[in-house]
Amino acid sequence: MPLSDKIGIDKRVLLFICLACILVLLATYYLEHREANDAYSLAGKILHTSRGVSSYQFDIHSNISMMGEVFTLVRGNGSVDYSNGKMVVKLNSIGDSFDIIVSGDDAYFRNNEDSWEKKGLDGKIWDTYDQLTQANILLANSTALSMEKTDSYFILTALPDNDALLRETGKTGMQLKGDEQLKEYSIKYTIEKDSYRITSIESRIEFIMNVQGLMTPVAINNRVDIYDYDVKLEIETPVI
């Protein structure tokens, strides 16, 4: 084969490879940046975006409604610094307060502003108080999703499975015996359209429980507002 023909073939092969690479890059860009058109693609984008978060802050409020009255369960706030493996959370309930600071492999606890206690970090501790990770776990285990759009936000409603329900109610100190007591469990995520980042998470759990011998409707409402993504945080470790 003449050298000129061989060079011509090599150029065509090289051109084909370059075009293929460009098409792959364009397809990847399109998949990552196109607006979500259905609830399941939106959930995928939320989970993908969350993996790139370095830090965030949050406020939390939970209440329980039963027998015609509403009681505050928990109110508090926290900061999570993934990049440095640190977290600080402060929670308040009726007449009680609880603080936790995580730094590396250590966790520090105190109640009602008493002295700090230090323990080795258990992975469950981080998962319990890291609101974004909790949200992603529930979202990934949801059996049904629906989506609404506003000018600036997506509203994603999820119905997690019953195992997730039992875990969440267990965190409030209540133990449900079976899913026959469950009436409703839903989670509503508000997501920024431009960034696909969660700005708030609202959950509602309704069930029937035995209260002093009466089967009573109970509802737990929880709201977490998430903000200040990727802001540099200064979380100090207690001196013991």
DOKOLTOR-901644 format. One record per residue: residue in three letters; residue number from 1; x, y, z of N, C-alpha, C in turn. Coordinates in nm, 2 decimals, decimal comma. Example, Ala and Ser with C-alpha at 12.3 -4.5 7.8 and 13.67 -1.06 7.14 Angstrom:
<recs>
 residu num     nX     nY     nZ    caX    caY    caZ     cX     cY     cZ
    ALA   1   1,32  -0,57   0,78   1,23  -0,45   0,78   1,32  -0,33   0,78
    SER   2   1,28  -0,22   0,71   1,37  -0,11   0,71   1,29   0,00   0,79
</recs>
This chain:
<recs>
 residu num     nX     nY     nZ    caX    caY    caZ     cX     cY     cZ
    MET   1   0,09  -0,12   0,00   0,00   0,00   0,00   0,09   0,12   0,00
    PRO   2   0,06   0,22  -0,09   0,14   0,34  -0,10   0,13   0,42   0,04
    LEU   3   0,24   0,48   0,07   0,25   0,56   0,20   0,14   0,67   0,20
    SER   4   0,11   0,73   0,09   0,01   0,84   0,09  -0,13   0,78   0,12
    ASP   5  -0,16   0,66   0,07  -0,29   0,60   0,10  -0,30   0,56   0,25
    LYS   6  -0,19   0,51   0,30  -0,19   0,47   0,45  -0,21   0,60   0,53
    ILE   7  -0,15   0,71   0,50  -0,16   0,83   0,58  -0,31   0,88   0,57
    GLY   8  -0,37   0,86   0,45  -0,51   0,90   0,43  -0,60   0,82   0,52
    ILE   9  -0,58   0,69   0,53  -0,66   0,60   0,61  -0,64   0,64   0,76
    ASP  10  -0,52   0,66   0,80  -0,49   0,70   0,94  -0,56   0,83   0,98
    LYS  11  -0,56   0,93   0,89  -0,63   1,05   0,91  -0,78   1,03   0,93
    ARG  12  -0,84   0,94   0,85  -0,98   0,92   0,86  -1,01   0,85   0,99
    VAL  13  -0,92   0,75   1,03  -0,94   0,69   1,16  -0,93   0,79   1,28
    LEU  14  -0,83   0,87   1,27  -0,81   0,97   1,37  -0,93   1,07   1,38
    LEU  15  -0,98   1,11   1,26  -1,10   1,20   1,26  -1,22   1,13   1,32
    PHE  16  -1,24   1,00   1,29  -1,35   0,93   1,34  -1,34   0,92   1,49
    ILE  17  -1,22   0,89   1,55  -1,20   0,89   1,69  -1,23   1,02   1,76
    CYS  18  -1,19   1,13   1,70  -1,21   1,26   1,75  -1,36   1,29   1,75
    LEU  19  -1,43   1,26   1,64  -1,58   1,29   1,64  -1,65   1,21   1,75
    ALA  20  -1,61   1,08   1,76  -1,67   0,99   1,87  -1,65   1,05   2,00
    CYS  21  -1,53   1,10   2,03  -1,50   1,16   2,16  -1,59   1,29   2,19
    ILE  22  -1,60   1,37   2,08  -1,68   1,49   2,09  -1,83   1,45   2,12
    LEU  23  -1,88   1,35   2,05  -2,02   1,31   2,07  -2,04   1,26   2,22
    VAL  24  -1,94   1,18   2,27  -1,95   1,13   2,40  -1,95   1,25   2,50
    LEU  25  -1,87   1,35   2,48  -1,86   1,46   2,57  -1,99   1,54   2,57
    LEU  26  -2,04   1,56   2,45  -2,17   1,63   2,44  -2,29   1,56   2,50
    ALA  27  -2,29   1,43   2,48  -2,39   1,35   2,54  -2,38   1,35   2,70
    THR  28  -2,26   1,34   2,75  -2,24   1,35   2,89  -2,29   1,48   2,95
    TYR  29  -2,25   1,59   2,88  -2,29   1,73   2,92  -2,44   1,74   2,92
    TYR  30  -2,51   1,69   2,81  -2,65   1,70   2,80  -2,72   1,62   2,92
    LEU  31  -2,67   1,50   2,95  -2,73   1,42   3,05  -2,72   1,49   3,19
    GLU  32  -2,61   1,55   3,21  -2,58   1,62   3,34  -2,65   1,75   3,36
    HIS  33  -2,68   1,82   3,25  -2,73   1,96   3,26  -2,87   1,97   3,21
    ARG  34  -2,93   1,88   3,14  -3,07   1,89   3,10  -3,16   1,90   3,22
    GLU  35  -3,27   1,97   3,21  -3,37   1,98   3,31  -3,44   1,85   3,33
    ALA  36  -3,46   1,81   3,45  -3,53   1,68   3,48  -3,68   1,70   3,44
    ASN  37  -3,73   1,60   3,36  -3,87   1,60   3,31  -3,96   1,50   3,38
    ASP  38  -3,91   1,42   3,47  -3,99   1,33   3,54  -3,93   1,31   3,68
    ALA  39  -4,01   1,26   3,77  -3,97   1,25   3,91  -3,85   1,16   3,93
    TYR  40  -3,84   1,05   3,86  -3,73   0,96   3,88  -3,59   1,01   3,83
    SER  41  -3,60   1,09   3,72  -3,47   1,15   3,67  -3,43   1,26   3,77
    LEU  42  -3,53   1,33   3,82  -3,50   1,43   3,92  -3,44   1,37   4,05
    ALA  43  -3,49   1,26   4,09  -3,43   1,20   4,21  -3,29   1,16   4,18
    GLY  44  -3,26   1,11   4,06  -3,12   1,07   4,03  -3,03   1,19   4,03
    LYS  45  -3,08   1,31   3,98  -3,00   1,43   3,98  -2,97   1,48   4,12
    ILE  46  -3,07   1,47   4,21  -3,05   1,51   4,35  -2,95   1,42   4,41
    LEU  47  -2,95   1,29   4,40  -2,86   1,20   4,46  -2,72   1,23   4,40
    HIS  48  -2,71   1,25   4,27  -2,58   1,28   4,21  -2,52   1,41   4,26
    THR  49  -2,60   1,52   4,27  -2,55   1,65   4,32  -2,51   1,64   4,46
    SER  50  -2,58   1,56   4,54  -2,55   1,55   4,69  -2,41   1,50   4,71
    ARG  51  -2,37   1,41   4,62  -2,23   1,35   4,64  -2,12   1,45   4,63
    GLY  52  -2,15   1,57   4,56  -2,04   1,67   4,55  -2,04   1,77   4,65
    VAL  53  -2,13   1,76   4,76  -2,14   1,87   4,86  -2,02   1,85   4,96
    SER  54  -1,96   1,96   4,99  -1,85   1,96   5,09  -1,90   2,00   5,23
    SER  55  -2,00   2,08   5,24  -2,06   2,12   5,37  -2,20   2,18   5,35
    TYR  56  -2,27   2,19   5,46  -2,40   2,25   5,46  -2,44   2,28   5,61
    GLN  57  -2,54   2,36   5,62  -2,60   2,39   5,76  -2,75   2,36   5,75
    PHE  58  -2,81   2,34   5,86  -2,96   2,31   5,86  -3,03   2,35   5,99
    ASP  59  -3,16   2,38   5,98  -3,25   2,40   6,09  -3,35   2,29   6,09
    ILE  60  -3,39   2,24   6,21  -3,49   2,13   6,22  -3,60   2,16   6,32
    HIS  61  -3,72   2,12   6,28  -3,83   2,13   6,38  -3,93   2,01   6,36
    SER  62  -3,96   1,95   6,47  -4,05   1,83   6,47  -4,16   1,85   6,57
    ASN  63  -4,29   1,82   6,53  -4,39   1,82   6,63  -4,48   1,70   6,62
    ILE  64  -4,56   1,67   6,72  -4,65   1,56   6,72  -4,79   1,60   6,75
    SER  65  -4,89   1,55   6,68  -5,03   1,59   6,70  -5,10   1,47   6,75
    MET  66  -5,17   1,48   6,86  -5,25   1,37   6,91  -5,35   1,42   7,01
    MET  67  -5,47   1,36   7,01  -5,58   1,39   7,10  -5,61   1,54   7,10
    GLY  68  -5,61   1,60   6,98  -5,64   1,74   6,96  -5,54   1,84   7,01
    GLU  69  -5,42   1,80   7,04  -5,31   1,89   7,08  -5,19   1,87   7,00
    VAL  70  -5,10   1,97   6,99  -4,98   1,97   6,92  -4,86   1,99   7,02
    PHE  71  -4,76   1,91   7,02  -4,65   1,92   7,10  -4,52   1,92   7,02
    THR  72  -4,43   2,01   7,06  -4,30   2,01   7,00  -4,21   1,89   7,04
    LEU  73  -4,16   1,82   6,95  -4,07   1,71   6,98  -3,93   1,76   6,98
    VAL  74  -3,88   1,82   6,88  -3,74   1,86   6,86  -3,74   1,99   6,79
    ARG  75  -3,65   2,08   6,83  -3,61   2,20   6,76  -3,46   2,22   6,77
    GLY  76  -3,40   2,25   6,66  -3,25   2,27   6,67  -3,19   2,31   6,53
    ASN  77  -3,06   2,30   6,53  -2,98   2,34   6,41  -2,85   2,26   6,41
    GLY  78  -2,78   2,27   6,30  -2,65   2,20   6,29  -2,57   2,24   6,17
    SER  79  -2,44   2,20   6,17  -2,35   2,22   6,06  -2,28   2,09   6,03
    VAL  80  -2,26   2,06   5,90  -2,20   1,93   5,86  -2,08   1,97   5,77
    ASP  81  -1,96   1,93   5,80  -1,84   1,96   5,72  -1,79   1,82   5,67
    TYR  82  -1,83   1,78   5,55  -1,78   1,65   5,50  -1,63   1,65   5,47
    SER  83  -1,58   1,76   5,42  -1,44   1,77   5,38  -1,34   1,75   5,49
    ASN  84  -1,38   1,79   5,62  -1,30   1,77   5,73  -1,35   1,67   5,83
    GLY  85  -1,46   1,60   5,80  -1,51   1,49   5,88  -1,56   1,55   6,02
    LYS  86  -1,63   1,66   6,01  -1,68   1,73   6,13  -1,83   1,76   6,13
    MET  87  -1,89   1,76   6,24  -2,03   1,79   6,25  -2,06   1,85   6,39
    VAL  88  -2,15   1,94   6,40  -2,20   1,99   6,52  -2,35   2,01   6,52
    VAL  89  -2,42   1,96   6,62  -2,57   1,96   6,62  -2,62   2,00   6,76
    LYS  90  -2,71   2,09   6,76  -2,78   2,13   6,89  -2,93   2,11   6,88
    LEU  91  -2,98   2,03   6,97  -3,13   2,00   6,97  -3,19   2,04   7,10
    ASN  92  -3,31   2,09   7,10  -3,39   2,12   7,22  -3,53   2,06   7,21
    SER  93  -3,57   2,01   7,33  -3,70   1,96   7,34  -3,76   2,02   7,47
    ILE  94  -3,87   1,98   7,52  -3,93   2,05   7,63  -3,84   2,03   7,76
    GLY  95  -3,78   2,13   7,81  -3,70   2,13   7,93  -3,57   2,05   7,91
    ASP  96  -3,53   2,03   7,79  -3,41   1,95   7,77  -3,33   1,99   7,65
    SER  97  -3,20   1,98   7,66  -3,12   2,01   7,54  -3,01   1,91   7,52
    PHE  98  -2,97   1,89   7,40  -2,87   1,79   7,37  -2,77   1,85   7,26
    ASP  99  -2,64   1,83   7,28  -2,54   1,88   7,19  -2,45   1,76   7,15
    ILE 100  -2,41   1,76   7,02  -2,32   1,66   6,98  -2,22   1,72   6,88
    ILE 101  -2,09   1,69   6,90  -1,99   1,74   6,80  -1,91   1,62   6,76
    VAL 102  -1,89   1,60   6,63  -1,81   1,49   6,57  -1,69   1,55   6,51
    SER 103  -1,58   1,49   6,54  -1,45   1,54   6,48  -1,36   1,42   6,46
    GLY 104  -1,35   1,39   6,33  -1,27   1,27   6,30  -1,33   1,14   6,35
    ASP 105  -1,25   1,07   6,44  -1,30   0,94   6,49  -1,36   0,96   6,63
    ASP 106  -1,38   1,08   6,67  -1,44   1,10   6,81  -1,57   1,17   6,80
    ALA 107  -1,65   1,14   6,90  -1,78   1,21   6,92  -1,80   1,26   7,06
    TYR 108  -1,85   1,39   7,07  -1,86   1,45   7,20  -2,01   1,48   7,23
    PHE 109  -2,05   1,45   7,35  -2,19   1,46   7,38  -2,21   1,54   7,51
    ARG 110  -2,32   1,61   7,53  -2,36   1,67   7,65  -2,51   1,70   7,66
    ASN 111  -2,56   1,70   7,78  -2,70   1,72   7,80  -2,72   1,85   7,89
    ASN 112  -2,81   1,94   7,85  -2,84   2,05   7,94  -2,72   2,13   7,98
    GLU 113  -2,63   2,15   7,88  -2,51   2,23   7,90  -2,42   2,18   8,01
    ASP 114  -2,43   2,05   8,04  -2,33   1,99   8,14  -2,20   1,96   8,07
    SER 115  -2,11   1,89   8,14  -1,98   1,87   8,09  -1,98   1,78   7,97
    TRP 116  -1,89   1,79   7,88  -1,88   1,71   7,76  -1,83   1,57   7,79
    GLU 117  -1,88   1,47   7,72  -1,83   1,33   7,73  -1,78   1,29   7,60
    LYS 118  -1,67   1,22   7,59  -1,61   1,18   7,47  -1,62   1,03   7,45
    LYS 119  -1,66   0,99   7,32  -1,67   0,85   7,29  -1,61   0,83   7,15
    GLY 120  -1,58   0,71   7,12  -1,54   0,67   6,98  -1,65   0,69   6,89
    LEU 121  -1,63   0,73   6,77  -1,74   0,76   6,67  -1,79   0,63   6,62
    ASP 122  -1,92   0,61   6,63  -2,00   0,50   6,57  -2,06   0,56   6,44
    GLY 123  -2,05   0,48   6,34  -2,11   0,52   6,21  -2,25   0,56   6,21
    LYS 124  -2,33   0,49   6,30  -2,47   0,52   6,32  -2,49   0,66   6,37
    ILE 125  -2,40   0,71   6,45  -2,41   0,85   6,50  -2,42   0,95   6,39
    TRP 126  -2,32   0,93   6,30  -2,31   1,03   6,19  -2,44   1,02   6,10
    ASP 127  -2,48   0,90   6,07  -2,60   0,88   5,98  -2,72   0,93   6,05
    THR 128  -2,73   0,93   6,18  -2,85   0,97   6,25  -2,87   1,12   6,24
    TYR 129  -2,76   1,20   6,25  -2,77   1,34   6,26  -2,74   1,42   6,13
    ASP 130  -2,68   1,35   6,04  -2,65   1,41   5,90  -2,78   1,41   5,82
    GLN 131  -2,84   1,52   5,82  -2,98   1,53   5,76  -2,98   1,50   5,61
    LEU 132  -2,87   1,54   5,54  -2,87   1,52   5,39  -2,85   1,37   5,36
    THR 133  -2,77   1,30   5,44  -2,75   1,16   5,41  -2,88   1,09   5,44
    GLN 134  -2,95   1,13   5,55  -3,08   1,07   5,58  -3,18   1,09   5,47
    ALA 135  -3,18   1,21   5,42  -3,27   1,24   5,31  -3,25   1,15   5,19
    ASN 136  -3,12   1,14   5,16  -3,08   1,06   5,04  -3,11   0,91   5,06
    ILE 137  -3,10   0,86   5,18  -3,13   0,72   5,21  -3,28   0,70   5,19
    LEU 138  -3,36   0,79   5,24  -3,51   0,77   5,23  -3,55   0,79   5,08
    LEU 139  -3,49   0,88   5,01  -3,52   0,90   4,87  -3,49   0,78   4,79
    ALA 140  -3,37   0,72   4,81  -3,33   0,60   4,74  -3,41   0,48   4,76
    ASN 141  -3,48   0,48   4,88  -3,57   0,37   4,92  -3,72   0,40   4,90
    SER 142  -3,75   0,50   4,83  -3,89   0,54   4,80  -3,95   0,45   4,70
    THR 143  -4,08   0,41   4,72  -4,15   0,32   4,63  -4,23   0,40   4,52
    ALA 144  -4,26   0,52   4,55  -4,33   0,60   4,45  -4,29   0,75   4,46
    LEU 145  -4,28   0,81   4,34  -4,23   0,95   4,34  -4,33   1,03   4,25
    SER 146  -4,35   1,15   4,28  -4,42   1,25   4,20  -4,36   1,38   4,20
    MET 147  -4,38   1,46   4,10  -4,30   1,59   4,09  -4,39   1,70   4,04
    GLU 148  -4,37   1,82   4,10  -4,43   1,94   4,05  -4,32   2,05   4,02
    LYS 149  -4,35   2,15   3,94  -4,26   2,25   3,91  -4,31   2,39   3,94
    THR 150  -4,23   2,48   3,99  -4,26   2,62   4,01  -4,15   2,69   3,92
    ASP 151  -4,16   2,82   3,93  -4,06   2,90   3,85  -3,92   2,88   3,89
    SER 152  -3,89   2,86   4,03  -3,76   2,84   4,08  -3,73   2,71   4,14
    TYR 153  -3,83   2,63   4,17  -3,81   2,51   4,24  -3,88   2,39   4,18
    PHE 154  -3,83   2,27   4,21  -3,90   2,14   4,19  -3,95   2,10   4,33
    ILE 155  -4,07   2,04   4,33  -4,13   1,98   4,45  -4,14   1,83   4,42
    LEU 156  -4,06   1,75   4,50  -4,06   1,61   4,48  -4,13   1,54   4,60
    THR 157  -4,23   1,46   4,58  -4,29   1,39   4,69  -4,26   1,24   4,68
    ALA 158  -4,22   1,19   4,79  -4,17   1,05   4,79  -4,25   0,97   4,89
    LEU 159  -4,27   0,84   4,86  -4,34   0,75   4,96  -4,24   0,64   4,99
    PRO 160  -4,16   0,66   5,10  -4,06   0,55   5,14  -4,13   0,42   5,18
    ASP 161  -4,05   0,32   5,18  -4,11   0,19   5,22  -4,13   0,18   5,37
    ASN 162  -4,20   0,08   5,41  -4,24   0,06   5,55  -4,12   0,04   5,65
    ASP 163  -4,01  -0,02   5,60  -3,89  -0,04   5,68  -3,83   0,09   5,72
    ALA 164  -3,83   0,19   5,62  -3,78   0,32   5,64  -3,87   0,39   5,75
    LEU 165  -4,00   0,37   5,74  -4,09   0,43   5,84  -4,06   0,38   5,98
    LEU 166  -4,04   0,25   5,99  -4,01   0,20   6,13  -3,88   0,26   6,18
    ARG 167  -3,78   0,27   6,10  -3,66   0,33   6,14  -3,68   0,48   6,19
    GLU 168  -3,75   0,55   6,11  -3,77   0,70   6,14  -3,85   0,71   6,27
    THR 169  -3,96   0,64   6,29  -4,04   0,65   6,41  -3,96   0,60   6,53
    GLY 170  -3,87   0,50   6,51  -3,79   0,46   6,62  -3,70   0,56   6,67
    LYS 171  -3,65   0,66   6,58  -3,57   0,76   6,63  -3,64   0,86   6,72
    THR 172  -3,77   0,87   6,71  -3,84   0,96   6,80  -3,88   0,89   6,94
    GLY 173  -3,84   0,76   6,95  -3,86   0,69   7,08  -3,99   0,61   7,07
    MET 174  -4,06   0,61   6,96  -4,19   0,54   6,94  -4,16   0,41   6,86
    GLN 175  -4,22   0,30   6,90  -4,20   0,17   6,83  -4,34   0,13   6,78
    LEU 176  -4,34   0,12   6,64  -4,46   0,07   6,58  -4,45  -0,08   6,57
    LYS 177  -4,56  -0,15   6,59  -4,55  -0,30   6,59  -4,57  -0,36   6,45
    GLY 178  -4,64  -0,29   6,36  -4,66  -0,34   6,23  -4,72  -0,24   6,14
    ASP 179  -4,71  -0,27   6,01  -4,76  -0,17   5,91  -4,91  -0,16   5,91
    GLU 180  -4,98  -0,24   5,98  -5,13  -0,23   5,99  -5,17  -0,10   6,06
    GLN 181  -5,08  -0,04   6,14  -5,10   0,08   6,21  -5,08   0,21   6,13
    LEU 182  -5,01   0,19   6,01  -4,97   0,30   5,93  -5,09   0,35   5,85
    LYS 183  -5,11   0,49   5,85  -5,21   0,55   5,77  -5,14   0,63   5,65
    GLU 184  -5,03   0,70   5,68  -4,97   0,78   5,57  -4,82   0,80   5,61
    TYR 185  -4,74   0,80   5,51  -4,60   0,84   5,53  -4,55   0,90   5,40
    SER 186  -4,52   1,03   5,40  -4,47   1,09   5,28  -4,37   1,19   5,31
    ILE 187  -4,28   1,22   5,22  -4,17   1,32   5,23  -4,18   1,41   5,11
    LYS 188  -4,17   1,54   5,14  -4,17   1,64   5,03  -4,04   1,71   5,03
    TYR 189  -3,97   1,71   4,92  -3,84   1,78   4,90  -3,87   1,90   4,81
    THR 190  -3,81   2,01   4,86  -3,80   2,13   4,77  -3,66   2,15   4,72
    ILE 191  -3,65   2,15   4,59  -3,52   2,15   4,52  -3,50   2,27   4,43
    GLU 192  -3,38   2,34   4,44  -3,36   2,45   4,35  -3,34   2,40   4,21
    LYS 193  -3,40   2,47   4,12  -3,40   2,43   3,98  -3,26   2,44   3,92
    ASP 194  -3,18   2,54   3,95  -3,05   2,56   3,89  -2,95   2,47   3,94
    SER 195  -2,95   2,44   4,07  -2,84   2,36   4,13  -2,88   2,21   4,16
    TYR 196  -3,01   2,18   4,16  -3,06   2,05   4,20  -3,02   2,02   4,35
    ARG 197  -3,01   2,12   4,43  -2,98   2,10   4,57  -3,11   2,11   4,65
    ILE 198  -3,12   2,03   4,76  -3,23   2,03   4,84  -3,23   2,15   4,93
    THR 199  -3,34   2,23   4,94  -3,35   2,34   5,03  -3,43   2,31   5,15
    SER 200  -3,53   2,22   5,14  -3,61   2,18   5,26  -3,66   2,04   5,24
    ILE 201  -3,69   1,97   5,35  -3,74   1,84   5,35  -3,85   1,84   5,46
    GLU 202  -3,97   1,81   5,41  -4,09   1,80   5,50  -4,14   1,66   5,50
    SER 203  -4,15   1,60   5,62  -4,21   1,46   5,63  -4,33   1,46   5,72
    ARG 204  -4,42   1,37   5,68  -4,54   1,35   5,76  -4,57   1,20   5,78
    ILE 205  -4,59   1,16   5,91  -4,62   1,02   5,94  -4,75   1,02   6,02
    GLU 206  -4,85   0,95   5,97  -4,97   0,93   6,04  -4,99   0,78   6,07
    PHE 207  -5,03   0,75   6,19  -5,05   0,61   6,23  -5,15   0,61   6,35
    ILE 208  -5,19   0,49   6,38  -5,28   0,47   6,49  -5,20   0,40   6,60
    MET 209  -5,21   0,45   6,73  -5,14   0,39   6,84  -5,23   0,38   6,96
    ASN 210  -5,20   0,29   7,04  -5,27   0,26   7,16  -5,23   0,37   7,27
    VAL 211  -5,32   0,46   7,31  -5,29   0,56   7,41  -5,39   0,53   7,52
    GLN 212  -5,35   0,48   7,63  -5,43   0,46   7,75  -5,55   0,37   7,71
    GLY 213  -5,53   0,27   7,63  -5,63   0,18   7,59  -5,72   0,22   7,48
    LEU 214  -5,70   0,34   7,42  -5,77   0,39   7,31  -5,68   0,39   7,19
    MET 215  -5,74   0,34   7,07  -5,66   0,35   6,95  -5,68   0,49   6,90
    THR 216  -5,57   0,57   6,90  -5,57   0,71   6,88  -5,49   0,75   6,75
    PRO 217  -5,54   0,84   6,66  -5,47   0,89   6,55  -5,35   0,98   6,60
    VAL 218  -5,23   0,96   6,54  -5,12   1,04   6,58  -5,05   1,08   6,45
    ALA 219  -5,00   1,20   6,45  -4,93   1,25   6,33  -4,80   1,32   6,38
    ILE 220  -4,69   1,28   6,31  -4,56   1,34   6,33  -4,52   1,42   6,21
    ASN 221  -4,49   1,55   6,23  -4,45   1,64   6,12  -4,31   1,69   6,15
    ASN 222  -4,23   1,68   6,05  -4,09   1,71   6,06  -4,04   1,80   5,94
    ARG 223  -3,97   1,91   5,97  -3,92   1,99   5,86  -3,77   2,02   5,89
    VAL 224  -3,69   2,01   5,78  -3,55   2,04   5,78  -3,53   2,14   5,67
    ASP 225  -3,47   2,26   5,70  -3,43   2,35   5,61  -3,28   2,35   5,59
    ILE 226  -3,23   2,33   5,47  -3,09   2,31   5,44  -3,04   2,43   5,36
    TYR 227  -2,92   2,49   5,40  -2,87   2,61   5,34  -2,72   2,62   5,35
    ASP 228  -2,66   2,73   5,30  -2,52   2,75   5,31  -2,44   2,63   5,26
    TYR 229  -2,47   2,58   5,15  -2,39   2,47   5,09  -2,25   2,52   5,05
    ASP 230  -2,15   2,43   5,08  -2,01   2,45   5,05  -1,95   2,58   5,10
    VAL 231  -2,01   2,62   5,22  -1,95   2,74   5,29  -1,84   2,68   5,38
    LYS 232  -1,73   2,75   5,40  -1,62   2,71   5,49  -1,67   2,72   5,63
    LEU 233  -1,66   2,61   5,71  -1,71   2,61   5,85  -1,60   2,59   5,94
    GLU 234  -1,61   2,65   6,06  -1,52   2,64   6,17  -1,59   2,57   6,29
    ILE 235  -1,56   2,44   6,30  -1,62   2,36   6,41  -1,51   2,32   6,50
    GLU 236  -1,52   2,38   6,62  -1,42   2,36   6,73  -1,45   2,23   6,81
    THR 237  -1,34   2,16   6,84  -1,36   2,04   6,93  -1,35   2,08   7,07
    PRO 238  -1,44   2,03   7,16  -1,44   2,06   7,30  -1,31   2,02   7,37
    VAL 239  -1,27   2,10   7,47  -1,15   2,07   7,55  -1,20   2,00   7,67
    ILE 240  -1,16   1,88   7,69  -1,20   1,80   7,81  -1,08   1,77   7,90
</recs>
